[in-house]
Amino acid sequence: MNKLITITIATIAMMSCTTQQKAEQKQTLAQQLEERMDSLQKKGYMAGHQDDPFYGIGWAYEDGKSDVKLTVGDYPAVMGFELGGIELADVKNLDSVPFTRIHDELLAHVKRGGIVTISWHPRNPISTKPHGGLDGQPFPEGTAWDIRDTTVVKSVLPGGQNAELFQTWMQRVGDFLESLKDDEGQLVPIIFRPWHENNGSWFWWGQKLCSDEEFKGLWNLLQDYLTGRGFDNLLWSYSPNLDGNWTTERFMARYPGNDRVTLIGEDAYQWGTEEDFVKQLNADLTFLTQFAKDNGKLLAMTECGFKNIPDSTWFSRVLKPQMDKYPICYFLLWRNYEKEWFGPVPNTPCGEDYKKFKEANNVMFLKDIE
């Protein structure tokens, strides 16, 4: 009798395990990433940095190097990468990072257990000349920041004068995404963050550059194209800029919809006074926290920072106390490049202050999420 009971229990356990495995197999890579991030958020939030493995203050393209790692002894949990320029089949992105290097470093971070996010600042399809045509032109002609024409978004939508061109651009984005596979040949999970800061008007897809319906059409065009190619590994992030006065009506005007968004982002830099930054950030995160909760979305500080960090205590005294109030899953400081930095600079007062993130129980770096 005992033997029969043992066999029965073992059989049930095997069936349960098989059922669980099948359920996991049905999840897309994006859903697996969402579940992972949701679980990690219960412990705190992850530290992130844009272009972290490419360059820092006083160095560039040295294997294994990172200003964050040099500061705290560990890589950031989240790394950000940029695809601007891929649409023209350029060799390097808009920040002069070779796409081969982006490919390799992104996959290296995923392999070591990290999380990656991609943004795309495509050129202005009306003013951009053929490949190589931007050489010698004054900024921002032809770039994502060229906002002289309010018909750019309309021109790439179906029936527009640049609709065919934009199909080629989306194809090139898709071709690059398709190359991002692990050692087993499987696509890797990616937080994809297009058309960000659309409530501002400094990109050709911004608030004053296209109507709400045109913006949604642009979002849907890219998402439907990539989804149609089978990219179930993309976790889509909708990331407006620091606002300070969100209402449900204003926020929903450009929101693509719950079926199209998994993560609600906030891009928030201190450009003015500390008082204004703190006031606006708290107003936004209060609103976005409730929105994310009501709609079952993740919440993150998808870009943030204080250029060159004139206040060496800014990380611990200003930024962290605000983030600690809200259920964000990560924050991404912008890049460190030559004479401009938003992340920690090793062996400096701001670098010493950044170490307090590492010491905190609610902030996670790579080793904390592996």
Backbone torsions as a table, in degrees:
resi	resn	phi	psi	omega
1	MET	NA	-44.7	179.8
2	ASN	-62.0	-36.9	180.0
3	LYS	-65.7	-40.4	179.8
4	LEU	-64.1	-43.0	178.5
5	ILE	-62.2	-42.2	179.7
6	THR	-61.2	-44.6	-180.0
7	ILE	-63.2	-42.6	-179.5
8	THR	-61.8	-46.6	180.0
9	ILE	-61.8	-42.5	-179.7
10	ALA	-63.8	-40.3	179.6
11	THR	-64.0	-44.6	178.7
12	ILE	-61.7	-41.6	-179.9
13	ALA	-63.5	-41.7	179.8
14	MET	-65.5	-41.1	179.4
15	MET	-64.5	-39.8	179.3
16	SER	-64.0	-41.8	179.6
17	CYS	-64.2	-42.6	179.7
18	THR	-64.0	-41.7	178.7
19	THR	-61.8	-42.0	179.5
20	GLN	-64.4	-42.0	179.6
21	GLN	-62.5	-41.1	178.8
22	LYS	-64.5	-39.9	179.1
23	ALA	-63.3	-40.9	179.2
24	GLU	-66.2	-36.9	179.7
25	GLN	-65.1	-29.7	-179.0
26	LYS	-74.4	-22.0	177.9
27	GLN	-68.9	138.2	173.2
28	THR	-75.3	166.8	178.0
29	LEU	-63.1	-35.7	177.7
30	ALA	-65.1	-40.0	178.7
31	GLN	-66.9	-37.0	176.4
32	GLN	-64.4	-40.7	177.7
33	LEU	-65.5	-42.8	177.7
34	GLU	-58.5	-45.3	-179.6
35	GLU	-64.0	-40.3	179.1
36	ARG	-64.0	-45.9	-178.8
37	MET	-66.5	-37.4	177.7
38	ASP	-64.1	-40.2	178.7
39	SER	-67.1	-43.1	179.9
40	LEU	-65.4	-33.8	-177.9
41	GLN	-62.5	-26.3	178.9
42	LYS	-67.1	-17.6	178.5
43	LYS	-96.6	-16.9	-176.7
44	GLY	147.1	-146.1	178.7
45	TYR	-133.8	153.7	-175.7
46	MET	-90.7	145.3	174.9
47	ALA	-86.0	137.4	179.6
48	GLY	-134.1	162.6	-179.8
49	HIS	-154.4	134.0	178.5
50	GLN	-77.3	137.5	175.6
51	ASP	55.6	29.4	-171.6
52	ASP	-56.2	-41.5	-174.6
53	PRO	-90.2	3.0	-174.9
54	PHE	-92.8	-45.8	-175.6
55	TYR	-160.2	165.2	176.8
56	GLY	-152.2	-157.4	-179.6
57	ILE	-84.3	108.2	178.5
58	GLY	92.4	7.3	177.7
59	TRP	-152.6	161.8	178.1
60	ALA	-157.9	134.2	172.5
61	TYR	54.0	51.5	173.7
62	GLU	-110.8	121.0	-173.6
63	ASP	-53.9	129.8	174.9
64	GLY	81.7	-2.3	-175.4
65	LYS	-88.2	153.4	-177.4
66	SER	-167.7	131.7	177.6
67	ASP	-62.1	-35.8	177.4
68	VAL	-65.1	-46.2	-179.6
69	LYS	-64.8	-39.5	177.8
70	LEU	-63.7	-27.1	-177.7
71	THR	-84.8	-45.5	-172.7
72	VAL	-118.5	-2.3	177.8
73	GLY	84.4	11.8	-179.8
74	ASP	-152.3	151.7	175.5
75	TYR	-71.8	157.6	170.4
76	PRO	-65.5	152.8	178.4
77	ALA	-68.7	-34.6	-177.4
78	VAL	-117.7	133.8	174.4
79	MET	-120.8	139.3	179.7
80	GLY	-105.5	142.0	-179.0
81	PHE	-133.7	153.8	-173.9
82	GLU	-124.0	135.1	-178.0
83	LEU	-105.0	1.2	-179.4
84	GLY	-53.5	125.8	-176.5
85	GLY	110.8	-23.2	179.6
86	ILE	-63.6	-27.6	-177.8
87	GLU	-66.1	-24.2	178.6
88	LEU	-98.0	7.5	-176.6
89	ALA	62.6	31.4	177.2
90	ASP	-67.3	156.9	177.1
91	VAL	-79.4	-32.2	-179.9
92	LYS	-121.6	156.4	178.9
93	ASN	-81.3	-177.2	-175.2
94	LEU	-65.0	-16.3	176.0
95	ASP	-101.8	16.6	177.3
96	SER	66.9	24.5	175.1
97	VAL	-92.7	124.1	178.8
98	PRO	-59.2	137.6	179.9
99	PHE	-66.2	-27.2	175.3
100	THR	-64.2	-35.9	179.5
101	ARG	-72.0	-40.9	176.5
102	ILE	-58.3	-46.6	178.9
103	HIS	-54.4	-50.8	-173.9
104	ASP	-70.3	-43.1	-176.9
105	GLU	-71.5	-35.6	177.6
106	LEU	-62.6	-47.3	-179.6
107	LEU	-67.3	-34.2	178.3
108	ALA	-63.9	-38.5	-179.4
109	HIS	-70.7	-38.7	176.6
110	VAL	-63.6	-41.7	-178.0
111	LYS	-63.3	-35.3	-179.5
112	ARG	-82.5	2.4	174.7
113	GLY	103.1	5.2	-178.2
114	GLY	-84.2	174.2	179.0
115	ILE	-114.6	141.5	-175.9
116	VAL	-123.4	149.5	177.1
117	THR	-133.7	142.6	-177.2
118	ILE	-122.9	133.8	170.9
119	SER	-114.0	163.0	179.6
120	TRP	-142.5	116.4	176.0
121	HIS	-110.7	81.5	-177.6
122	PRO	-69.1	152.7	176.8
123	ARG	-59.7	164.3	174.9
124	ASN	-74.8	113.2	-173.9
125	PRO	-67.7	-15.0	177.7
126	ILE	-85.0	-43.0	-174.8
127	SER	-97.7	-9.6	178.9
128	THR	-74.1	134.3	176.4
129	LYS	-89.2	172.4	178.4
130	PRO	-55.2	170.1	-176.9
131	HIS	-43.9	127.3	179.5
132	GLY	88.9	-8.6	-174.2
133	GLY	-71.5	-10.7	-179.1
134	LEU	-84.5	-9.7	-177.2
135	ASP	-59.0	126.2	176.4
136	GLY	81.8	-4.8	-179.2
137	GLN	-82.3	142.1	178.8
138	PRO	-69.6	139.4	175.6
139	PHE	-65.0	138.2	9.4
140	PRO	-109.6	25.3	-176.1
141	GLU	-53.9	126.6	177.4
142	GLY	83.2	-6.3	-177.3
143	THR	-93.6	179.7	176.7
144	ALA	-63.4	-21.0	-178.4
145	TRP	-91.2	3.5	177.4
146	ASP	-80.4	104.4	-172.0
147	ILE	-116.5	28.9	-178.6
148	ARG	-75.4	-19.7	-173.9
149	ASP	-119.8	129.7	-179.1
150	THR	-94.7	12.7	-179.1
151	THR	-112.5	10.9	-174.6
152	VAL	-63.3	-50.0	-179.5
153	VAL	-60.7	-46.3	179.4
154	LYS	-57.5	-34.0	-175.9
155	SER	-70.6	-22.2	-178.4
156	VAL	-97.8	-10.5	178.4
157	LEU	-74.3	161.1	-179.0
158	PRO	-49.1	128.8	-178.9
159	GLY	92.3	-10.9	-179.4
160	GLY	-79.2	164.5	-175.4
161	GLN	-66.4	-23.3	-179.8
162	ASN	-112.3	17.9	-177.7
163	ALA	-61.7	-42.8	-179.5
164	GLU	-68.1	-41.5	177.5
165	LEU	-59.9	-43.3	-177.3
166	PHE	-68.3	-29.3	174.0
167	GLN	-61.0	-40.2	177.1
168	THR	-65.0	-41.5	179.0
169	TRP	-62.3	-44.1	179.1
170	MET	-64.9	-36.5	178.4
171	GLN	-61.3	-41.0	-179.7
172	ARG	-67.8	-36.5	173.7
173	VAL	-62.0	-47.0	180.0
174	GLY	-61.8	-39.4	179.7
175	ASP	-63.3	-39.3	178.5
176	PHE	-68.6	-45.0	178.9
177	LEU	-58.8	-35.7	-179.6
178	GLU	-67.1	-22.5	-179.9
179	SER	-81.4	-9.9	-176.1
180	LEU	-87.9	81.9	-177.0
181	LYS	-125.6	149.6	-179.4
182	ASP	-80.5	-173.8	-176.2
183	ASP	-63.8	-21.1	178.7
184	GLU	-92.4	3.9	178.8
185	GLY	81.6	15.8	-179.9
186	GLN	-99.0	140.4	174.7
187	LEU	-57.6	148.0	-179.7
188	VAL	-100.0	150.0	179.3
189	PRO	-70.2	138.0	-175.3
190	ILE	-139.6	135.7	167.4
191	ILE	-82.2	115.8	-177.1
192	PHE	-105.3	125.8	-169.3
193	ARG	-129.6	73.1	179.5
194	PRO	-85.9	164.6	169.9
195	TRP	52.8	38.7	-176.5
196	HIS	-76.2	166.9	179.1
197	GLU	53.9	35.1	-176.3
198	ASN	-71.0	-14.4	176.5
199	ASN	-80.6	-8.1	170.0
200	GLY	-92.6	-177.6	-178.0
201	SER	-133.5	40.2	179.1
202	TRP	-108.1	-3.8	172.0
203	PHE	-116.0	157.9	-177.2
204	TRP	-67.6	-7.2	174.8
205	TRP	-105.0	15.2	-174.6
206	GLY	-76.1	177.4	-172.1
207	GLN	-53.8	-45.2	-176.2
208	LYS	-92.1	1.4	-176.1
209	LEU	-102.7	-10.5	178.4
210	CYS	-159.9	158.3	178.2
211	SER	-74.8	166.5	177.5
212	ASP	-60.4	-41.4	-179.4
213	GLU	-68.2	-37.0	177.6
214	GLU	-66.3	-39.7	177.8
215	PHE	-62.4	-46.3	178.8
216	LYS	-61.9	-36.7	177.1
217	GLY	-63.3	-38.3	177.8
218	LEU	-65.5	-45.8	177.7
219	TRP	-58.7	-50.2	-176.7
220	ASN	-63.6	-37.6	-179.4
221	LEU	-59.2	-49.1	-179.2
222	LEU	-69.6	-44.0	-177.7
223	GLN	-65.3	-43.3	-179.6
224	ASP	-65.5	-36.6	178.8
225	TYR	-64.7	-49.3	-176.9
226	LEU	-69.9	-38.1	176.2
227	THR	-64.1	-39.0	178.6
228	GLY	-63.9	-25.0	176.5
229	ARG	-85.4	1.0	174.8
230	GLY	92.0	16.6	179.8
231	PHE	-80.8	85.3	177.9
232	ASP	-92.7	12.5	179.9
233	ASN	-98.4	-0.2	-175.8
234	LEU	-96.7	121.5	174.1
235	LEU	-96.7	113.7	-169.6
236	TRP	-84.8	127.1	-179.1
237	SER	-111.3	128.1	175.0
238	TYR	-103.0	113.5	-168.2
239	SER	-129.6	87.5	173.5
240	PRO	-72.8	170.8	-179.3
241	ASN	-89.2	163.5	174.6
242	LEU	-48.6	127.8	-173.7
243	ASP	-122.1	-58.3	178.1
244	GLY	91.6	-11.6	-177.2
245	ASN	-138.4	36.0	-178.5
246	TRP	-64.0	138.9	165.5
247	THR	-124.9	161.6	179.1
248	THR	-58.9	-41.4	-179.0
249	GLU	-62.6	-45.6	-179.4
250	ARG	-67.6	-41.9	-178.4
251	PHE	-65.8	-41.7	-176.5
252	MET	-72.0	-17.7	-176.6
253	ALA	-57.2	-34.9	-178.6
254	ARG	-117.3	-2.5	-178.7
255	TYR	-64.5	125.7	-175.4
256	PRO	-65.8	-23.6	-179.7
257	GLY	122.5	151.3	-177.2
258	ASN	-63.1	-26.7	179.3
259	ASP	-77.4	-6.4	-176.6
260	ARG	-118.1	-3.9	-175.2
261	VAL	-132.2	137.4	175.8
262	THR	-113.9	-31.6	-176.6
263	LEU	-125.0	130.7	174.1
264	ILE	-96.1	121.4	-177.8
265	GLY	-107.1	163.4	174.0
266	GLU	-135.2	118.9	173.2
267	ASP	-96.7	113.3	-170.6
268	ALA	-139.9	109.1	176.2
269	TYR	-112.0	149.8	170.9
270	GLN	-89.7	105.5	176.1
271	TRP	-103.0	-27.1	-178.8
272	GLY	-109.3	-136.9	-177.9
273	THR	-77.2	156.6	176.2
274	GLU	-60.9	-41.2	-178.8
275	GLU	-60.0	-46.1	179.7
276	ASP	-65.3	-42.0	-180.0
277	PHE	-60.2	-49.6	-178.0
278	VAL	-63.1	-42.4	-179.8
279	LYS	-63.1	-48.5	-178.5
280	GLN	-67.7	-41.5	-179.2
281	LEU	-62.2	-44.6	179.7
282	ASN	-66.9	-38.2	176.6
283	ALA	-61.9	-45.0	-179.7
284	ASP	-65.5	-49.1	-175.8
285	LEU	-68.5	-28.8	173.6
286	THR	-64.3	-47.7	179.2
287	PHE	-64.6	-47.6	-175.2
288	LEU	-69.1	-32.5	176.4
289	THR	-61.5	-46.2	179.5
290	GLN	-66.3	-40.9	179.1
291	PHE	-62.8	-45.8	-179.7
292	ALA	-62.3	-41.4	179.2
293	LYS	-64.6	-45.8	-177.8
294	ASP	-66.5	-26.7	-174.0
295	ASN	-113.8	7.9	175.4
296	GLY	66.5	42.9	-177.4
297	LYS	-115.4	151.9	170.4
298	LEU	-73.6	158.7	179.8
299	LEU	-132.2	136.6	-179.5
300	ALA	-150.0	156.5	169.1
301	MET	-90.1	88.8	-169.4
302	THR	-74.3	-15.8	167.4
303	GLU	-153.4	143.4	174.4
304	CYS	-165.6	167.2	177.2
305	GLY	152.6	178.5	179.7
306	PHE	-141.2	108.9	-171.3
307	LYS	-54.5	122.9	178.2
308	ASN	61.5	6.0	169.8
309	ILE	42.9	65.9	-179.7
310	PRO	-62.5	-20.7	174.3
311	ASP	-105.6	108.8	-173.7
312	SER	-66.0	-12.3	178.9
313	THR	-101.0	10.3	-171.4
314	TRP	-61.4	-41.0	-179.0
315	PHE	-58.0	-51.2	-173.7
316	SER	-86.1	-30.0	-173.8
317	ARG	-91.7	-32.1	-175.9
318	VAL	-108.9	-56.5	-172.7
319	LEU	-71.1	-53.2	-173.7
320	LYS	-61.4	-44.4	-179.9
321	PRO	-59.8	-29.9	177.7
322	GLN	-73.7	-46.1	-178.0
323	MET	-64.6	-31.9	-178.9
324	ASP	-62.1	-19.6	-177.0
325	LYS	-81.0	-13.4	-168.5
326	TYR	-128.9	155.3	-176.2
327	PRO	-84.0	55.8	177.9
328	ILE	-78.6	152.0	179.5
329	CYS	-98.0	-22.2	173.0
330	TYR	-162.6	163.6	170.4
331	PHE	-129.3	141.9	-177.7
332	LEU	-120.7	107.0	173.5
333	LEU	-74.2	144.9	-178.7
334	TRP	-73.8	179.3	-164.9
335	ARG	-75.0	159.7	168.9
336	ASN	-104.6	119.3	-176.5
337	TYR	-147.0	115.3	177.7
338	GLU	51.6	-107.1	-176.2
339	LYS	-101.0	15.0	-179.9
340	GLU	-131.3	126.0	-179.6
341	TRP	-144.8	148.4	176.9
342	PHE	-123.4	-21.1	177.6
343	GLY	-94.6	-173.5	-178.3
344	PRO	-70.8	143.8	173.8
345	VAL	-109.3	119.1	-176.5
346	PRO	-56.7	144.0	174.7
347	ASN	61.3	35.3	175.0
348	THR	-131.7	166.0	177.7
349	PRO	-57.5	-40.4	179.4
350	CYS	-68.4	-31.9	176.1
351	GLY	-66.0	-41.3	176.8
352	GLU	-63.1	-39.1	179.3
353	ASP	-67.4	-37.0	-180.0
354	TYR	-62.0	-28.7	-178.7
355	LYS	-59.0	-21.5	179.2
356	LYS	-66.5	-24.4	171.8
357	PHE	-62.8	-43.6	-177.7
358	LYS	-66.4	-33.0	-178.1
359	GLU	-78.4	-19.7	-176.0
360	ALA	-76.2	143.4	-179.2
361	ASN	-72.8	-19.5	-174.7
362	ASN	-102.7	9.6	178.2
363	VAL	-117.5	127.9	-173.6
364	MET	-113.0	135.5	172.4
365	PHE	-109.6	-172.4	-171.6
366	LEU	-55.5	-49.8	-175.8
367	LYS	-63.3	-21.1	-179.5
368	ASP	-80.2	-13.8	-177.4
369	ILE	-119.3	-2.0	-177.7
370	GLU	-61.2	NA	NA
